[in-house]
């Protein structure tokens, strides 16, 4: 657990200093979260060690709650100080916004994803709040109710098909997950007999509008710009993760039209130690889909049974921004898995 604590919390003081002082602190935070972590992943041995999945990992749950609260704190002070006066100003604001957006996409998102899969109501609510603060609240509905049901099939808007570029995928996934999440939540509301005032999407939309109003109150239009910059970058990273982790992998359909069970072959994984710890084992993605309720320290990885990315998840997400390069790297790796299964 110590590795998860260090990897997720060490950037926090750097982000606070980047908001308060700007200058080289903003660049240090950004370089640490990008270049330095990628370099460590390249140098350090890959992590194939599996902990006992039957453990409770109470410390892991506590860290998730703490990270959820820290995310909200960082978002507020970033809006106030990066959008206001007397702290980071001018061009110093840009690397600070990029650093915060990177942290929100690579730590806050995996943590919120972890929280919405927990059984406790308070944990799930905190995860929804974090996603709503990123103006992406619908992910808390569409991810467990659509993505986990239809992953690695054409019925899932968040599964990238072979040959599909990220930019086309981004629009399809954003719109499709919003629409499909709203459809299933509306269906569930009607089936339970509850009124539309209980619709989760009402909270997601009002919460996003609340973040806009809060930004304007704290720092005016510059504060709104900081909010949109940070959360826009976080949203891109969320969908990049979906794009990379399922690209080209397909589940077969049985004769009765039902999809085959989700298996280890339906997600791409990355055994890189540093970013795996920073992203709360999200790169151990196959096991997460086979056991959605398993807490992150207990997620397993098997070298020979699961598709492996050639580089760490953040590095491959960067490669995905260049579609031709991405297809040259990944398409030859997809085809053997399709043929084998």
N, C-alpha and C positions, 0 to 999 in steps of 0.2 A: 504493500500500500504506500510505502514511503515514496516510491518512484512517481506514483500518480499525484501525490501531494506536492512534491517539488515541481514537477512538470507543469501543473496547472496553476500553481500559486506564484511561482517565481516571476512570471511576467507582470503580475499585478502592480507591484511598486514601480516598475518601469513605466507602466501605462499612466499611473497617477502622476509621476514626475513629468511625463510627456505632456499631460494636460496643464499642469501647473507652471512648467518652465519652458516647454517647447525646446527649440534649439537642438543641440546634439542628443538630448534625452529622447526626443521623438524619433530620431534616426536610430538610436541604440535599441529602442523598443521594437521598431519595425525590422531592423536587421536581425535582432535576436529571434523574432518569431518566424522569420523566413529563411534567410541565408544560413544562420548559425545552426538552427535545428536541422535543416537539410544536410549540412556538413556533418553534424554529429551522427545522423542516421546513416550516412555513407561510411563513416569511419568505424563506428561501433558495431560489434557483432549483432546479427539479427536475433530476435527473441523468439525462441520456439518453446519456452517453458510454459507449462500449463499448471495453474493452481487447482486445488480441489474445488470443483464446481458446486459441491454440496455445502460449502461453508456459507455462513450468513453474511459475512463481510459488513458488519455494522459500521465500521469506520468508513467504508466506501459509501454507504448511504449518507452518513453525516457530511462527507466531503461534497456530495452532490447538492445537498441543501445549502451548504456554505457557498458553493460556486453560483448557485441560482441567485442568492442575495447579493453576492459580489458583482454579478453581471448588472443588476439593476443600479447598484451604487456607481459603477464605472460609467454606465450610460448617462446618468444624471450629471455627474461631475464633468464628463466630456462635453456634453451639450452646454453646460454653464460656462466652463472655462475656455473651451475652444471656440465657442460662439460669442463669448463676452469680451471684455477688455481687461487689461492688466496682467494677463497671463500669456499663454502662447498666442502669437499674433502673426499676421502676414503669411508667408510661405511656410513658416514653422507649423502651421495648422495642418497642412496637407499630410506630412508623414505621420502626424499624431492620429489623424482620422483613419489613415490606412492601417496603422498599428492596432487601433481599437477594433476596426472592422475585421481585421485578420483574427484577432483574439476571439471576437464574438462568433466568427464562422468556424474556428478550429477548436474552441474550448466551450463557449456558451452553448453552441448548437449541439455538439455531442452530449453535453450534460443535460440540456433540456430534453433531448431525445431519450436519454436514460430515465429522466423523471417521468415522462408521460407513459413509460412502460412499467412503472412501479405500481404496486397494488394499493398503496395508501392514497386516499383522496387528497390529502394535503400536498403530497409529492406531485401528483398529476396536475393539481391546480398551479403549483409553482412553475412546472414545466410549461403550461399553457401561458402563464403570465410572461415568462421569458420569451417565448415565441411571439406573443402579441407585441411585446416591446420592440421586437425586431420587425414588426409590421408583417408578420408571416404566421399569424395565429392559426390559420386554416391547416397548417402542417400538423398541428396537434390532433386534428380529426382525420385528415386524409392519410397520414402515415400509418397509424395502426389499423384503420378500417378499410383502406383501399390498397395501399402499397404492400402491406404484409399479407394480404389475401391473394393479390394478383401478381406479385413480384415475378420478374422474369417471364412475362407474357405480354401480348399486345393489349391486354385489358388494363394494364397498369400505366398511367401517364408518366410515372417516374422511372420507368425502365427504358433505357436507350437501346434502340435496335441497331443491329450491325450496319455500319456505314452511315449512321445518322450523326451529323455534326452537333457540337454542343450548342451553338447559337439557335439552331432550329429546335433542338431539344428543350432549351430553356423556356421558350415561349409555350411550347406544347405542354411541358410539365407544370409550369406555373399556372396557366389557365386551367389545364385539365385537372390538376389536383385540387384547385379551389372549387371547381364545378362539381367534381365527383364527391369531394368531402361534404359539400353542402347538400348534395342529393342524399347521401347516406344518413347524414344527421337529421334531415327533414323526415326521411322515412322512419328513423328510429323514434323521433318525437311523436309522430302520428301513431305509430304502433303502441307507444307507451301511454297515449292519451294526454300528454302534456301540451300546454299552450305554446305558441310561437315565441313568447317572451323568454322561454327557457332555452331557446335555440343558441347553441354555442357560438355560431357565427355573429350573432348580435354582440356578444362580448368581444370577439376578435376585431370587428369593425370599430366599435365604440372605443376599444382599448387603443387601437392604432390612431384614431382621431384624438384620443386623450394625449398620446405621445406628441402629436403635432401641436396641440394647445400648450402642453407643458414646455415644449421647446421654444415656442413663441414667447411665453411668459418669462422663461429663464434668460433668453438671449436674443429674442426677436428673430428676424429673418435669417441672420447668420446661424443662430441656434438650430433653426429648421434645416438649414443646409448641412450642418454637421450631422443631424439625425439622419437625413436622407442618405448622406454619403456613407456613414458607418453601417447603417442597416441595409443599404443597397448592396454593399460589398459582402455583408454577411449572407444575404439571400443568394447571391451568386455562388458563394462557397457551399451553401447548403445543397443547391442543385448540382453543382460540380461533383459533390460527394455521391449523390444518387447516380449521376451520369457515369462516373468512373467505376463505381462498385457493382454495377450490373450490366455494363456495356456488352451487348451482343450475346449474352447468355439467355437461353430459352428453356422453359419448362414444356415438356410434352403434354399432349392432351390424350386422355383415355378414350375408349370407344364410346363411353356414355357422355362425352363432352366435358368431363371434369378435368381439371389440371392435375398432373402428378404432384405428389407431395414435394415440398421444398427440400432440397438436399444440399450437400456441401458444394456441389458443382454449379450452383446458381448465383454465386456472389464472388467478386474479386476480393482478395485479402492482401494485407501488407504486414510482414512481421518485423517492421522497423521499430526499434526500442523506444526512441525518444518521442516521435510523433504519436506512436501508439499510446504511450503514457499520457501525453498531452491531450489526446482525443479520447481518453477513457476507453481504450481498446475498441473503438469503433472500427478500425481496420480489420479486426477479427470478425468480419461481417457475415460469413457463412454461418457460424455458430449462433450469432444473434438471430438470424432468420429462422434457424431450426429451433431455437429456444428463446423466444422474445422476452420471456419473463426473467431470464438469467441475468443477475447483476454483473456489471462490467468486469470486475476482477476475476470472475469465474469463467469468462468466455474462453473457449478452447481454439487451438489452431493446429492443423495437421498438414504437413508439407506436401505429402503425396496425394491427398484426397481433395484438396481445395485449390482452385485457381489462384495463382499468386501474381501480383503486379511486379513489374521489373524494378520499380523504384517506390519510394514511400508515397502514401496517398496524397499529401500536399504537392509533391513534385509532379505526380501524374495528373493532378488537377490542373497544374500549370501547363503541362503538355497538351491537355485537352482544349486549351484556348487556341491551339493551332491545329485545326482539323486535319490537314493533310499529314502533318507529322504524326498526329495521334493515330490515324488509320494505318500508317506505315509501321508503327510500333505495336499496335494492339490487334489489328485484324489477323495477322498470322498466329497470334496466341489464342484467339477465340475459336478458330476453325477446328483445331485438334480436340477441344472440349466438346464442341458440337458433334463431331464425328464419333467420339468415344461414347457419348451417352445417347 
